[in-house]
Amino acid sequence: MSSAAERAASLAQAARDGDRRSLARLLTEVENRTAAGEAALRELYAQAGRAHLVGITGAPGAGKSTLVAALVGEARRDGRPVAVLAVDPSSPITGGAILGDRVRMQLHASDADVFIRSMASRGHAGGLAGTTLGAAAVLDACGFALIFIETVGTGQSEVEVASVADTTVVVQAPEMGDEVQAIKAGLLEVADLVVVTKGDRPGAERAAAQLRAMLTVGAQHDRALGDRPRPKRPDVLLASGLTGAGLAGVLAALDRRAAARAEATPGDGPSPAELARAEAQVSGLLAERVAAHLRAPALADRRAQTLSAVAAHQLDPYTAADRLLELLAERRNG
Amino acid sequence: MSSAAERAASLAQAARDGDRRSLARLLTEVENRTAAGEAALRELYAQAGRAHLVGITGAPGAGKSTLVAALVGEARRDGRPVAVLAVDPSSPITGGAILGDRVRMQLHASDADVFIRSMASRGHAGGLAGTTLGAAAVLDACGFALIFIETVGTGQSEVEVASVADTTVVVQAPEMGDEVQAIKAGLLEVADLVVVTKGDRPGAERAAAQLRAMLTVGAQHDRALGDRPRPKRPDVLLASGLTGAGLAGVLAALDRRAAARAEATPGDGPSPAELARAEAQVSGLLAERVAAHLRAPALADRRAQTLSAVAAHQLDPYTAADRLLELLAERRNG
């Protein structure tokens, strides 16, 4: 057994036994794509697959972080362990994340059954899927049955999160104009549930009614389009992080979905969400492996020459891609 | 010569001779990843590489479309042909784009030296780079020396556009709060130029001053970090699409960058932007080719079985990725 594998095995064991510090370290290994992280994930993966992964998405300022913090509080009232993965795809250069949003989460910082983690998805060929799903599988194997995956900042991840979650919650502030942003971002199309936040404000009921009407029109429109893929028609709920109103209802709606999923699986094999997740995760890892092979010493020079020739317009990118594929194949047989 | 290649050659010839309808058709072929599109791009690629690709990015509502429309008008006053690629990564399911923004561009619809094209980047493994750079190369080869690449809606593309553009313009509305959104989205880090829009409004000067101060602090902070990659320190300019103030200044700043680039290239080989672009484009095509190989009849069943096993947590995703890589290598030698 290699030392990475040993380290991984002991971290994984301690994390599963409830040691939060080991869990945190393990997630760092997974996030940094270390050999120990990979080994641990290989080992833990068979124990994962039971958690309900809930994606929380929405335009910036919609109140995602506040809602997640409130839902965590609500779940803890029932004594349920909860994990939050805050995915920040934002900062590609310095890797700096704005941590203001996380401050709200400090409310739960001393609670061992709440595990909160910010992750950067930048810079990996695998993107959101690669980083987040690995971390989610670790948390899942460690007994967190409810895992919120929250997108921070703006990003394609707002839509991408739907491809990794069992249930996608789109968060909407009641202010005018937000509806349009959500449509622009294609968010309503990926929603399993829409939550209008700041439900204590005067305009919230009206915003929810508008969204319901919009979703009904959308559904009719889609029927008219015939056999094109049909977006889901999500429920629209109101919630207020301030007063706590509506939180229990949101949690109940999530639990109904989790229960339906648990009932549906045994005979039918993996759900579409599980298959999509597997595909996203494996594709991400595949892209990383391809990139790593091409950057390895054996191929790095020829890769750089090929890219320089494309940059100088001496070689077209299609021929270049074919050449790199040949290089990969040669290497595997060399 | 195959019929796709013939069709491609004749479209490419007509497009280069100035036939806009052929150019539009050619871009459709490129966007749809047809054999004719690939053949045309292979042929045209050697004639591309002269255009200045200007990425226009910013938070939703910052005024990107208005600024681009105004800059197009300004460039046309000098008689320069201009192209705009509006990249919409938004709608992954129905593919519907909100076209409201495009309406402003109708001002230029009857001008043959303005070419405007909306493109969806969704659904391709290559993402923004694959779609957009192919289209930009076609426009470039057809004589458009100034090409704006504008991101529509929210999306990772807001940052990603910087990896494909020679120059990245970050657009900021003067309203409070926007600065924070730009930082959240990591946008200031990728900016070569920041343009504060709605320059006619009272708060615009102050917003610009705040941004300048913020960028100065950022630069000092980065120096303190030592040898980490150093973000650029962009100029901050004011412009108003409404009054036209500042537009000439923005265009002049862009032209200075284009001139500097043209002077720098001959001896030095490709610029970092050109290399990054080549890498983004080739990586995108490579990912597409890998995905296509795995979905081809010879491998599709084994791919599906592998993904199902991962979804059922019978196989970990790392082993799955390795297995798919083996499949690829076998196929190339089978």
Interface residues (C-beta under 8 A of the other chain):
Chain A: E38 L41 R42 Y45 A46 A48 G49 A59 P60 G61 P89 S90 S91 P92 I93 T94 I98 R122 A125 L133 G134 V152 G153 T154 G155 Q156 S157 E158 V159 E160 G177 V180 Q181 I183 K184 A185 G186 E189 V190 D222 L225 R228 P229 P231 G269 P270 S271 E274 L275 R277 A278 E279 Q281 V282 S283 L285 L286 A287 E288 R289 V290 A291 T306 L307 S308 V310 A311 A312 H313 Q314 D316 P317 Y318 T319 A320 A321 D322 L324 L325 E326 L328 A329 R332 N333
Chain B: E38 L41 R42 Y45 A46 A48 G49 A59 P60 G61 P89 S90 S91 P92 I93 T94 I98 A125 L133 G134 V152 G153 T154 G155 Q156 S157 E158 V159 E160 G177 V180 Q181 I183 K184 A185 G186 E189 V190 D222 L225 R228 P229 P231 G269 P270 S271 E274 L275 R277 A278 E279 Q281 V282 S283 L285 L286 A287 E288 R289 V290 A291 T306 L307 S308 V310 A311 A312 H313 Q314 D316 P317 Y318 T319 A320 A321 D322 L324 L325 E326 L328 A329 R332 N333
